[in-house]
Every structure is written in structure tokens, then in C-alpha cells.
Amino acid sequence: MTRIFTLAAAMILTMTGAAFAHHPLGGMTPQTALHGFLSGVGHPVIGFDHLAFVIGIGLIAAFHRARLVMPAAFVGGTVGGTLLMLAAVTLPLAEVVITASVMVAGGFAMRGKVSDIRPAAALAAAAGLFHGWAYGEAVVGAETTPIVAYLVGFGFIQMAIAMAVALFTARVWKALDAGAMKPRLAGAVVAGVGLTYMVEIVEPLIFSGM
């Protein structure tokens, strides 16, 4: 456990430049299906907080034989969250919730296998609403075709990343082995990323009140 917390602390000290506004295609609203798809594929990848969460979902999924459950629940949530953004529904404290979700995903991965995958999947879907809501900003004002392509793009890339992480972790790192340490270390890295982003959010609030 000392190794886990040491690695997480190293992530906190070394990561800088956290940002929540990630705009593929230079911030241009997608005009075609191809642009929408490429923007959807790029958004979860260039947003490091989102990418860390997807990796965390994959790590958690690796500890379970029903590996599709967690990624599918999260992706479904992100689609719903994007639709909420397009419907002009505001989700409160979105940045805080997104960051906290990264920390929680890393924490679950550090623990190893979740006793009941269903509540964890429900939490993943709820977190997905906030991640997807943030994704939705990139297609506000776009036509229907680019929006659908965007949803397909980010749904595809998130499932691909999460499942690739899950399969690698299960088969190469032997996540089903109770003594497997590497997946838990990776979870510590994810948690460290989330904690770093949380510091980025909280620090200005603290100093602005001084």
C-alpha cells in the first residue's frame, strides 16, 4: 500500500496545466458527419480528466468477468449528458463532479474487485451524465447529422479504450489474481490525476477568499 500512495503522491506533484475546456477541431462547431465523428473521437482523448476516468472504468471492469457492464453504463451516461447539454439543462458543479469521479474511479481500482458490479455501474452512468454534459459543449449549435456522428465517435472511442484497458489488465496484469499489484498502482495514478485536478479547482477558491 505504501507503493500505491507514493505513486499517487508523485502524480500530484508532477502534473500541471489541468484544464476542463477541451475542444477538438480547434473549437469549430462540426459541420459534417465526418467532422462530428472526428470531434467525438478526439474529445475524450485530449481531455485528460475524461481520459483518466475512462481508463479507471477499464481498470475496474478488468476485475470482473462481465467486463462490458461498467464501460457500457458509462458510455450510456455520456450520451444522456450530451443530450442534456443540447437541451440547455444545466448540471450543477459539473467540474467538481467530473474531478471527483476520477478520484473515485481510481480509488475503486486501487481496491480491486467490486463486490456488486450493479451499484458501481449505476455510479458510472451517473458520472457519465456529467462527463457527457461537458462533451456536449463542442456540438452546441450543430445540425443533427454532425451531432449523431459526434455521439457515435465518442461512444466508440470510450468503449474501445475502456475495453482495451480491461483486457490488457485482465490478461497481461492478471487482475483476477487477488495479489495483482499493477492494476492497483494504475488505479493510484488515476486517483492522483483526479486529486491534481481537484487542487486546480480548489486552490483559486481558497486564495480568492484570503
NUTI-934135 format. One record per residue (C-alpha): x, y, z. Coordinates in steps of 0.1 Angstrom, whole numbers, plus 5000, padded with zeros to 4 digits. Layout:
# residues N
XYZ ...
This chain:
# residues 210
500050005000 502950235006 503950204970 500450294959 500350614979 503850704969 502950674932 499750884937 501751154955 504251164927 501351224902 500051514924 503451674925 504351634888 501151704870 500452064859 498352254835 495052094842 492152224821 488552134816 487752304783 488852054756 487852144720 488851914691 488952074657 490252404672 486852474688 485052484655 481452354656 481252034635 479552104601 479651754586 479251394598 483051344594 483851644615 481351534641 482851184643 486451314645 485451564671 483751294691 486751064689 489151344699 487251494728 487651214754 491351174744 492551534745 490651594778 493051434802 490551424831 488051244809 490651004796 491750924831 488250834841 487750614810 491050434819 489750404855 486550244843 488649994823 490749904853 487649844874 486049634846 489149414845 488449274879 485049134867 484048874842 481149094829 483649344816 481149524793 478849644822 480949934835 482050084802 478550044786 476950214816 479350504815 479050554777 475250544780 475550814807 477751034785 475251014756 472551124780 474751404794 475451544759 471751544752 471151734784 473652004773 471952034739 468652074757 470152364777 469952174810 472552294835 474252044857 475552194890 479152184899 480051984868 483752034870 483851934907 481851624900 483951524870 487151564890 485651374920 484651094897 488151054885 489351024921 486650774930 487350564899 490950554908 490050464944 487850174933 490650044910 493050054939 490749844960 490449574933 487249384927 483949554935 481649314954 478549414934 479049554899 475549694896 475849984920 479250064906 477750064871 474950294883 477650534896 479550514863 476350604845 475750904868 479351024863 478850974826 476051234827 478551504838 481351394815 478851384786 477451724796 480951864793 481451694759 478151844747 479652194746 481552104714 478352044694 476152324707 474552484676 475452194653 473052024630 471551684637 473851474615 477151604630 475651564665 474751194658 478251134644 479751304674 477851074698 478950774677 482550894678 482950944715 480950634723 483150424701 486450564714 485450544751 484350184747 487450094727 489750254754 487950104784 487749754769 491449764757 492449864793 490249604808 491549324785 495149424789 494849454827 493049114830 495248914807 498649074810 498549204846 496348914858 493749144875 491648844887 494648734908 493948864943 497648964946 497849164914 499549494922 500049664889 496249734883 496049894918 499150104911 497450224878 494350304899 496550514922 497750704891 494150774881 493350884916 496451114916 495251274883 491851344899 493351484930 495651714910 492651844890 490751904923 493652104936 493552314905 489852384912 490052444949 493252654950 491852964933 488852954956 491052944987 493353224976 490453444964 488953444999 492253545015 
